[in-house]
Amino acid sequence: MLDNLTQRLAKVVKTLRGQARLTEDNIAEMLREVRMALLEADVALPVVKEFIARVKEKAVGQEVIGSLTPGQALVGVVHRELTELMGGAKAELNFATQPPAIILMAGLQGAGKTTTTAKLGKWLKERQKKKVLAVSCDVYRPAAIEQLKAVSAQAGIDFFPSAVGQKPAEIAAAALDYAKRHFHDVLLVDTAGRLAIDAAMMAEIRELHAQLKPIETLFIVDAMLGQDAVNTAKAFSEALPLTGVILTKLDGDARGGAALSVRHVTGKPLKFAGVGEKLNGLEEFHPERMASRILGMGDILGLVEDAQRGVDHEKAQDFVKKMKSGKGFDLNDFKEQIGQMRKMGGIGSLLDKLPAQLGALAQQAGGQMEDKATRRIEGIINSMTPTERSKPELIKASRKRRIATGAGVQVQEVNRLLNQFEQSQKMMKQFSKGGMAKMMRGMKGMMGGGGLAGPPR
């Protein structure tokens, strides 16, 4: 997301090297570059104008102190202003009400509202330890109710049934009564969407809002809409007392302008960002961290949090012991490490949170290892016998053919995996001998060939 802006800023930083302070002259080119990058990213024009004016005001005349270069000082100003533009601080969900806390989900059809409802339910259950009930008041879209029922089951949250012939107000009243009687902490209400904003849609959702008096009214908007997303958000914020925004499909081919514009236009905080199709693909929105990612600094805190949630700590400790001893690292461990990485959101999620230079290096080295490739690796290992997994040296020509047939791949794929595993073993031995520098060189060489990567560290 916003790769173009990241690249332009990196270019500008280089041009400012060796100057004593930031002046109106030496930041003029930078501001032109940023303005163009923001407009190309589909950021709303009024937002661009105000942002550029604020950066100019804060940057001109700023002393370059200590070890900072003018470019670094300028990036510091841009980082602070980007953070402010997206809300300043992280906005929490409000639960200060008698249970159940009602959360009304609003938005256009196709924005990912129903899937996001289930994602939010899963997040509330797993992170906040809430008992969640979901209900669909969408009686217009075919299979909308069945879709919410299915994704709620996948998310592990309760679902209140409704039918096409019912009125949304009746469904909402019955669901609220059920939630109270069964001691649910949160009631998620998925409302009907339309392909475009219309008076009937707005009247219906206003009626639901007046009836339920939700503690949170969240607007679900598709990041792929760009400038249209901002116009839609503005219309909803004028019709409803929104409390926050969830931006979906932020990992797609979106130019990213919506993330920078929605908060400014609506005055409502971005609370979550949807990334990926999986139900665990919902992240709390941290303006400061997003600003860091846009500026190529990465989101190391987010990476650490992913690791804490996704990694089995007992297995991780066992793995560290094997690394230290230099013994016993086999294909079972190799597969285990790949599985741990998938739990953390896969290679794409990890690369997105790395600082730009590291991310580019990792992308060049091992970025091909997406979910499809990792599943292929797991399929090859699963086609091996327990003995072959623990003693890969036994795998010769006839065994390779059998494994390839079982996994549905070419023999060359099996050879590639075994070569990668052999390099991983060498890396582990280097680590056990204290050769961190050697290990890093080994990892670079290992990831550079063949399209399959070794186990994540």
Residue pairs with C-beta under 8 A, 6 or more apart in sequence:
1 223
1 250
1 251
1 254
1 255
1 256
1 259
1 293
1 294
1 352
2 37
2 41
2 255
2 256
2 259
2 294
4 37
4 40
4 41
4 255
5 34
5 37
5 38
5 41
5 256
5 294
6 294
6 295
6 296
6 356
8 33
8 34
8 36
8 37
9 30
9 33
9 34
9 37
9 75
9 78
9 295
9 296
10 296
10 356
11 33
12 29
12 30
12 33
12 34
12 71
12 74
13 69
13 71
13 72
13 74
13 75
14 71
15 29
15 30
15 71
16 22
16 26
16 27
16 30
16 69
16 70
16 71
16 74
17 69
17 70
17 71
18 69
18 70
19 26
19 64
19 70
20 64
20 70
21 61
21 62
21 63
21 64
21 70
22 59
22 60
22 61
22 62
22 64
22 70
22 73
22 74
22 77
23 60
23 61
24 56
24 60
26 70
27 56
27 59
27 60
27 74
30 74
31 52
31 55
31 56
34 52
34 55
34 78
35 48
35 52
38 47
38 48
38 51
38 52
38 257
38 260
39 45
39 48
40 255
41 255
41 256
41 257
41 260
42 226
42 227
42 255
42 256
42 257
42 258
43 51
43 257
43 260
43 261
44 227
44 230
44 257
44 261
44 264
44 265
46 264
47 85
47 260
47 261
47 264
47 265
50 264
51 81
51 82
51 85
51 260
54 81
54 84
55 77
55 78
55 81
58 77
58 80
58 81
59 73
59 74
59 77
62 73
62 77
64 70
64 73
65 73
68 76
75 295
78 295
79 288
79 291
79 292
79 295
79 297
82 260
82 287
82 290
82 291
82 294
82 295
83 287
83 288
83 291
84 287
85 260
85 263
85 264
85 287
86 259
86 260
86 263
86 270
86 285
86 287
86 290
86 291
87 263
87 269
87 270
87 285
87 287
88 287
89 287
89 288
90 284
90 285
90 286
90 287
91 244
91 269
91 270
91 271
91 285
92 271
93 103
93 216
93 244
93 271
94 101
94 215
94 216
94 243
95 101
95 185
95 186
95 215
96 215
97 215
99 180
99 183
99 184
99 185
99 186
100 133
100 176
100 179
100 180
100 184
100 185
100 186
100 187
101 185
101 186
101 187
101 215
101 216
102 176
102 186
102 187
102 189
102 212
102 213
102 214
102 215
102 216
103 120
103 186
103 187
103 188
103 189
103 214
103 215
103 216
103 217
103 218
104 189
104 191
104 205
104 208
104 209
104 212
104 214
104 216
104 217
104 218
105 113
105 116
105 117
105 120
105 188
105 189
105 190
105 191
105 218
105 220
106 113
106 191
106 205
106 217
106 218
106 219
106 220
106 236
106 240
106 242
107 113
107 193
107 219
107 220
107 221
107 232
107 236
108 193
108 194
108 195
108 196
108 197
108 221
108 222
108 232
109 141
109 192
109 193
109 194
109 195
110 193
110 195
110 222
111 193
111 220
111 221
111 222
111 248
112 220
112 222
112 248
112 249
112 274
113 190
113 191
113 193
113 220
114 136
114 138
114 144
114 147
114 148
114 151
114 190
115 151
115 248
115 274
115 277
115 279
116 220
116 246
116 248
116 272
116 274
116 282
117 134
117 148
117 151
117 188
117 190
118 134
118 148
118 151
118 152
118 154
118 155
118 157
118 279
119 155
119 274
119 279
119 280
119 281
119 282
120 188
120 218
120 246
120 272
120 282
121 132
121 134
121 152
121 155
121 157
121 186
121 188
122 155
122 156
122 157
122 279
122 280
122 282
123 272
123 282
124 130
124 132
124 157
124 185
124 186
125 131
125 132
125 155
125 156
125 157
130 185
130 186
131 158
131 183
131 184
131 185
131 186
132 157
132 158
132 184
132 185
132 186
132 187
132 188
133 157
133 158
133 159
133 160
133 175
133 178
133 179
133 182
133 184
133 186
133 187
133 188
134 148
134 152
134 157
134 158
134 159
134 160
134 187
134 188
134 190
135 148
135 159
135 160
135 162
135 171
135 172
135 175
135 187
135 188
135 189
135 190
136 144
136 145
136 147
136 148
136 149
136 162
136 171
136 190
137 162
137 168
137 171
137 172
137 189
137 190
137 191
137 192
137 208
138 144
138 145
138 148
138 190
138 191
138 192
138 193
139 145
139 162
139 163
139 164
139 165
139 166
139 167
139 168
139 171
139 192
140 192
141 192
141 193
144 190
144 192
145 161
145 162
145 163
145 164
148 159
148 190
149 159
149 161
151 279
152 158
152 159
153 159
154 279
155 279
157 188
158 182
158 184
160 174
160 175
160 178
160 179
162 171
162 174
162 175
168 191
168 192
168 204
168 207
168 208
169 207
169 208
169 211
172 189
172 208
172 211
172 212
173 211
175 187
175 189
176 187
176 212
179 187
189 208
189 212
189 214
191 204
191 205
191 208
192 201
192 204
192 205
193 201
194 201
197 232
197 235
197 236
202 239
202 240
205 239
205 240
206 239
206 240
209 217
209 240
209 241
215 243
216 243
216 244
217 240
217 241
217 242
217 243
217 244
218 242
218 243
218 244
218 245
218 246
218 271
219 233
219 236
219 237
219 240
219 242
219 244
219 245
219 246
219 266
219 268
220 245
220 246
220 248
221 229
221 232
221 233
221 245
221 246
221 247
221 248
221 258
221 262
222 229
222 248
222 249
222 258
223 229
223 247
223 248
223 249
223 250
223 252
223 254
223 256
223 258
223 259
224 249
224 252
224 253
224 254
225 232
225 258
226 254
226 255
226 257
226 258
227 257
227 261
229 258
229 261
229 262
230 257
230 258
230 261
230 262
230 265
233 245
233 262
233 265
233 266
233 268
234 265
234 266
236 242
236 266
237 265
237 266
237 267
237 268
242 266
242 268
243 268
244 268
244 269
244 270
244 271
244 272
245 262
245 263
245 266
245 268
245 269
245 270
245 271
246 270
246 271
246 272
246 273
246 274
246 282
247 258
247 259
247 262
247 270
247 272
247 273
247 274
247 285
248 273
248 274
249 274
250 256
250 259
250 273
250 274
250 275
251 275
251 276
251 281
251 348
251 349
251 352
256 294
259 270
259 273
259 290
262 268
262 270
263 269
263 270
263 287
269 285
270 285
270 287
271 284
271 285
272 282
272 283
272 284
272 285
273 282
273 283
273 285
273 290
274 281
274 282
275 281
275 282
275 283
275 345
275 349
276 345
276 346
276 349
280 345
281 345
283 302
286 299
286 301
286 302
289 299
289 301
289 302
290 299
292 298
292 299
293 299
293 352
293 353
296 355
296 356
296 357
297 355
297 356
298 353
298 354
298 355
298 356
298 358
298 359
299 352
299 353
300 353
300 355
302 353
303 350
303 353
303 354
306 344
306 345
306 349
306 350
306 353
307 344
309 343
309 344
310 340
310 343
310 344
310 345
311 340
311 343
311 344
312 340
315 336
315 340
316 340
319 333
319 336
319 337
322 328
322 329
322 333
322 428
323 329
323 428
323 431
323 432
324 431
324 432
325 432
326 428
326 429
326 431
326 432
326 433
329 424
329 425
329 428
330 389
330 390
330 391
330 392
331 381
331 384
331 388
331 389
331 390
331 392
331 421
332 381
332 389
332 390
333 455
334 381
334 421
334 424
334 454
334 455
335 377
335 378
335 381
335 382
335 389
337 455
337 456
338 374
338 377
338 378
338 455
338 456
339 378
340 456
341 347
341 350
341 374
341 455
341 456
342 371
342 374
344 350
344 456
346 370
346 371
346 374
347 366
347 367
347 369
347 370
347 374
347 453
348 370
350 362
350 456
351 359
351 362
351 363
351 367
352 359
354 362
362 447
365 444
365 447
365 448
365 453
366 447
366 453
368 451
368 452
368 453
369 451
369 452
369 453
373 451
373 452
376 407
376 409
376 413
377 417
377 452
379 407
379 408
379 409
380 403
380 404
380 407
380 409
380 413
380 414
380 417
381 389
381 417
382 407
383 402
383 403
383 404
383 406
383 407
384 395
384 403
387 394
388 394
388 395
388 399
388 403
392 418
392 421
392 422
395 403
395 414
395 418
400 411
400 414
400 415
401 411
403 414
404 410
404 411
404 413
404 414
407 413
407 414
416 450
416 451
416 452
417 452
419 449
419 450
420 446
420 450
420 452
420 453
420 454
421 454
423 442
423 445
423 446
423 454
424 446
424 454
424 455
426 442
427 439
427 442
427 443
427 446
427 454
430 438
430 439
430 442
431 439
443 454
443 457
446 453
446 454
447 453
447 454
